[in-house]
Amino acid sequence: MNFFVTQHIVINSLKIEGISNSSVCQIGSAGIIKPVSKLYNTGGFTEPAPQVGPLPTSGLEEFVPLIPLVQPSPVRSGTLR
């Protein structure tokens, strides 16, 4: 049995925090996901990377999200009915 899926997906922004050799990022439907591992040393490096130094600061004391968030509603004490 064959299924044909037509999709229209628009992604304005996609932020990936981390990725490893076994990571899968799936957007939409996939019939079969086959594992593949391709490791390349494209830079010709022969030593491990140097240790990371301190992260730069932006000068902003407060985190400002890219998506505006609404304030959470206050929690009422009492029993739920």
N, CA and C atoms as an extended XYZ file, in Angstrom:
243
Properties=species:S:1:pos:R:3:atomname:S:1:resname:S:1:resid:I:1 pbc="F F F"
N         0.847       -1.165        0.000 N   MET     1
C         0.000        0.000        0.000 CA  MET     1
C         0.899        1.237        0.000 C   MET     1
N         0.610        2.176       -0.858 N   ASN     2
C         1.387        3.409       -0.949 CA  ASN     2
C         0.546        4.582       -0.467 C   ASN     2
N         1.162        5.430        0.317 N   PHE     3
C         0.534        6.672        0.750 CA  PHE     3
C         1.292        7.814        0.114 C   PHE     3
N         0.592        8.751       -0.430 N   PHE     4
C         1.204        9.944       -0.994 CA  PHE     4
C         0.770       11.131       -0.152 C   PHE     4
N         1.731       11.799        0.454 N   VAL     5
C         1.455       12.923        1.339 CA  VAL     5
C         1.986       14.181        0.684 C   VAL     5
N         1.119       15.170        0.550 N   THR     6
C         1.525       16.471        0.031 CA  THR     6
C         1.535       17.449        1.193 C   THR     6
N         2.645       18.129        1.387 N   GLN     7
C         2.774       19.055        2.506 CA  GLN     7
C         3.320       20.378        2.019 C   GLN     7
N         2.925       21.425        2.723 N   HIS     8
C         3.483       22.756        2.504 CA  HIS     8
C         3.919       23.250        3.875 C   HIS     8
N         5.205       23.317        4.094 N   ILE     9
C         5.751       23.682        5.400 CA  ILE     9
C         6.594       24.928        5.230 C   ILE     9
N         6.320       25.937        6.060 N   VAL    10
C         7.095       27.177        6.054 CA  VAL    10
C         7.735       27.315        7.424 C   VAL    10
N         9.043       27.415        7.446 N   ILE    11
C         9.775       27.594        8.698 CA  ILE    11
C        10.513       28.917        8.603 C   ILE    11
N        10.116       29.863        9.445 N   ASN    12
C        10.774       31.164        9.439 CA  ASN    12
C        12.076       31.141       10.226 C   ASN    12
N        12.123       30.338       11.270 N   SER    13
C        13.332       30.270       12.089 CA  SER    13
C        13.399       28.893       12.733 C   SER    13
N        14.573       28.309       12.731 N   LEU    14
C        14.786       27.009       13.355 CA  LEU    14
C        16.099       27.081       14.113 C   LEU    14
N        16.028       26.914       15.430 N   LYS    15
C        17.228       26.973       16.257 CA  LYS    15
C        17.475       25.588       16.836 C   LYS    15
N        18.637       25.045       16.567 N   ILE    16
C        19.018       23.740       17.083 CA  ILE    16
C        20.105       23.965       18.116 C   ILE    16
N        19.825       23.555       19.354 N   GLU    17
C        20.765       23.778       20.455 CA  GLU    17
C        21.980       22.865       20.357 C   GLU    17
N        21.793       21.651       19.933 N   GLY    18
C        22.922       20.732       19.859 CA  GLY    18
C        22.642       19.634       18.861 C   GLY    18
N        23.701       19.052       18.353 N   ILE    19
C        23.540       17.973       17.381 CA  ILE    19
C        24.664       16.966       17.609 C   ILE    19
N        24.349       15.720       17.422 N   SER    20
C        25.359       14.676       17.577 CA  SER    20
C        25.227       13.705       16.410 C   SER    20
N        26.026       12.668       16.435 N   ASN    21
C        26.016       11.709       15.328 CA  ASN    21
C        24.693       10.968       15.207 C   ASN    21
N        23.942       10.882       16.304 N   SER    22
C        22.688       10.130       16.260 CA  SER    22
C        21.468       11.038       16.254 C   SER    22
N        21.632       12.320       15.952 N   SER    23
C        20.508       13.249       15.968 CA  SER    23
C        19.649       13.100       14.722 C   SER    23
N        18.346       13.305       14.908 N   VAL    24
C        17.399       13.294       13.799 CA  VAL    24
C        16.552       14.549       13.908 C   VAL    24
N        16.505       15.322       12.852 N   CYS    25
C        15.630       16.493       12.785 CA  CYS    25
C        14.617       16.207       11.687 C   CYS    25
N        13.392       15.903       12.090 N   GLN    26
C        12.360       15.546       11.118 CA  GLN    26
C        11.348       16.668       11.036 C   GLN    26
N        11.097       17.122        9.837 N   ILE    27
C        10.077       18.130        9.587 CA  ILE    27
C         9.132       17.525        8.566 C   ILE    27
N         7.888       17.323        8.961 N   GLY    28
C         6.925       16.716        8.059 CA  GLY    28
C         6.919       15.209        8.185 C   GLY    28
N         6.351       14.557        7.200 N   SER    29
C         6.206       13.099        7.220 CA  SER    29
C         7.414       12.426        6.590 C   SER    29
N         7.769       11.292        7.148 N   ALA    30
C         8.855       10.494        6.584 CA  ALA    30
C         8.404        9.045        6.585 C   ALA    30
N         8.532        8.385        5.458 N   GLY    31
C         8.148        6.985        5.390 CA  GLY    31
C         9.137        6.113        6.127 C   GLY    31
N        10.398        6.256        5.817 N   ILE    32
C        11.451        5.459        6.441 CA  ILE    32
C        12.625        6.385        6.738 C   ILE    32
N        13.142        6.290        7.953 N   ILE    33
C        14.356        7.022        8.308 CA  ILE    33
C        15.467        5.993        8.440 C   ILE    33
N        16.424        6.041        7.551 N   LYS    34
C        17.531        5.089        7.570 CA  LYS    34
C        18.735        5.738        8.247 C   LYS    34
N        19.335        5.054        9.223 N   PRO    35
C        20.497        5.630        9.889 CA  PRO    35
C        21.706        5.681        8.961 C   PRO    35
N        22.371        6.816        8.967 N   VAL    36
C        23.575        7.011        8.167 CA  VAL    36
C        24.560        7.792        9.029 C   VAL    36
N        25.797        7.400        9.017 N   SER    37
C        26.830        8.122        9.745 CA  SER    37
C        27.976        8.414        8.789 C   SER    37
N        28.212        9.693        8.552 N   LYS    38
C        29.301       10.110        7.673 CA  LYS    38
C        30.178       11.084        8.451 C   LYS    38
N        31.359       10.652        8.792 N   LEU    39
C        32.285       11.487        9.547 CA  LEU    39
C        33.408       11.927        8.620 C   LEU    39
N        33.581       13.224        8.505 N   TYR    40
C        34.601       13.770        7.620 CA  TYR    40
C        35.488       14.737        8.392 C   TYR    40
N        36.757       14.738        8.095 N   ASN    41
C        37.682       15.728        8.622 CA  ASN    41
C        38.006       16.665        7.464 C   ASN    41
N        37.092       17.577        7.176 N   THR    42
C        37.236       18.429        5.999 CA  THR    42
C        38.314       19.483        6.168 C   THR    42
N        38.702       19.778        7.400 N   GLY    43
C        39.727       20.794        7.614 CA  GLY    43
C        41.125       20.231        7.723 C   GLY    43
N        41.259       18.919        7.719 N   GLY    44
C        42.564       18.308        7.833 CA  GLY    44
C        43.176       18.481        9.216 C   GLY    44
N        42.348       18.552       10.253 N   PHE    45
C        42.848       18.767       11.610 CA  PHE    45
C        43.524       17.508       12.126 C   PHE    45
N        44.605       17.688       12.891 N   THR    46
C        45.329       16.552       13.450 CA  THR    46
C        45.309       16.547       14.969 C   THR    46
N        44.787       17.621       15.599 N   GLU    47
C        44.744       17.725       17.060 CA  GLU    47
C        43.324       18.062       17.495 C   GLU    47
N        43.016       17.812       18.783 N   PRO    48
C        41.712       18.243       19.292 CA  PRO    48
C        41.602       19.771       19.266 C   PRO    48
N        40.377       20.257       19.242 N   ALA    49
C        40.140       21.701       19.245 CA  ALA    49
C        40.562       22.294       20.584 C   ALA    49
N        41.003       23.550       20.612 N   PRO    50
C        41.373       24.174       21.882 CA  PRO    50
C        40.151       24.364       22.774 C   PRO    50
N        40.409       24.491       24.079 N   GLN    51
C        39.331       24.701       25.037 CA  GLN    51
C        38.652       26.044       24.785 C   GLN    51
N        37.363       26.085       25.065 N   VAL    52
C        36.584       27.304       24.863 CA  VAL    52
C        36.859       28.271       26.008 C   VAL    52
N        37.022       29.535       25.676 N   GLY    53
C        37.220       30.567       26.686 CA  GLY    53
C        35.885       31.057       27.217 C   GLY    53
N        35.899       32.137       27.993 N   PRO    54
C        34.640       32.667       28.533 CA  PRO    54
C        33.749       33.192       27.408 C   PRO    54
N        32.440       33.027       27.589 N   LEU    55
C        31.487       33.489       26.592 CA  LEU    55
C        31.385       35.006       26.620 C   LEU    55
N        31.209       35.639       25.472 N   PRO    56
C        31.056       37.094       25.467 CA  PRO    56
C        29.726       37.497       26.087 C   PRO    56
N        29.712       38.649       26.708 N   THR    57
C        28.479       39.157       27.304 CA  THR    57
C        27.878       40.201       26.388 C   THR    57
N        26.559       40.281       26.399 N   SER    58
C        25.867       41.219       25.516 CA  SER    58
C        25.605       42.552       26.195 C   SER    58
N        25.791       42.629       27.498 N   GLY    59
C        25.509       43.862       28.212 CA  GLY    59
C        24.072       43.932       28.689 C   GLY    59
N        23.221       43.050       28.203 N   LEU    60
C        21.835       43.033       28.656 CA  LEU    60
C        21.744       42.178       29.910 C   LEU    60
N        21.158       42.725       30.942 N   GLU    61
C        21.026       41.990       32.193 CA  GLU    61
C        19.828       41.045       32.156 C   GLU    61
N        18.834       41.372       31.343 N   GLU    62
C        17.611       40.591       31.308 CA  GLU    62
C        17.494       39.876       29.973 C   GLU    62
N        17.059       38.628       30.027 N   PHE    63
C        16.857       37.862       28.803 CA  PHE    63
C        15.600       38.350       28.104 C   PHE    63
N        15.709       38.638       26.829 N   VAL    64
C        14.562       39.073       26.040 CA  VAL    64
C        14.293       38.004       24.986 C   VAL    64
N        13.136       37.304       25.070 N   PRO    65
C        12.864       36.257       24.090 CA  PRO    65
C        12.577       36.839       22.714 C   PRO    65
N        12.872       36.062       21.680 N   LEU    66
C        12.591       36.497       20.323 CA  LEU    66
C        11.099       36.490       20.029 C   LEU    66
N        10.353       35.618       20.708 N   ILE    67
C         8.905       35.551       20.543 CA  ILE    67
C         8.275       36.211       21.755 C   ILE    67
N         7.412       37.217       21.568 N   PRO    68
C         6.798       37.858       22.731 CA  PRO    68
C         5.934       36.865       23.505 C   PRO    68
N         6.139       36.814       24.796 N   LEU    69
C         5.407       35.896       25.654 CA  LEU    69
C         4.422       36.673       26.513 C   LEU    69
N         3.273       36.070       26.798 N   VAL    70
C         2.283       36.711       27.659 CA  VAL    70
C         2.617       36.392       29.106 C   VAL    70
N         2.204       37.277       29.996 N   GLN    71
C         2.414       37.045       31.418 CA  GLN    71
C         1.539       35.877       31.860 C   GLN    71
N         2.049       34.989       32.715 N   PRO    72
C         1.220       33.884       33.192 CA  PRO    72
C         0.093       34.402       34.071 C   PRO    72
N        -1.045       33.729       34.014 N   SER    73
C        -2.174       34.145       34.841 CA  SER    73
C        -1.885       33.777       36.288 C   SER    73
N        -2.397       34.579       37.228 N   PRO    74
C        -2.134       34.285       38.642 CA  PRO    74
C        -2.815       32.982       39.059 C   PRO    74
N        -2.183       32.282       39.984 N   VAL    75
C        -2.715       31.018       40.483 CA  VAL    75
C        -3.661       31.321       41.622 C   VAL    75
N        -4.865       30.789       41.543 N   ARG    76
C        -5.855       30.987       42.604 CA  ARG    76
C        -5.765       29.828       43.574 C   ARG    76
N        -5.802       30.146       44.844 N   SER    77
C        -5.785       29.075       45.838 CA  SER    77
C        -7.211       28.593       46.058 C   SER    77
N        -7.361       27.366       46.460 N   GLY    78
C        -8.684       26.787       46.678 CA  GLY    78
C        -8.803       25.476       45.950 C   GLY    78
N        -9.975       24.926       45.989 N   THR    79
C       -10.186       23.632       45.351 CA  THR    79
C       -10.739       23.827       43.951 C   THR    79
N       -10.402       22.907       43.092 N   LEU    80
C       -10.937       22.918       41.737 CA  LEU    80
C       -12.243       22.144       41.709 C   LEU    80
N       -13.194       22.621       40.965 N   ARG    81
C       -14.490       21.936       40.883 CA  ARG    81
C       -14.744       21.490       39.485 C   ARG    81
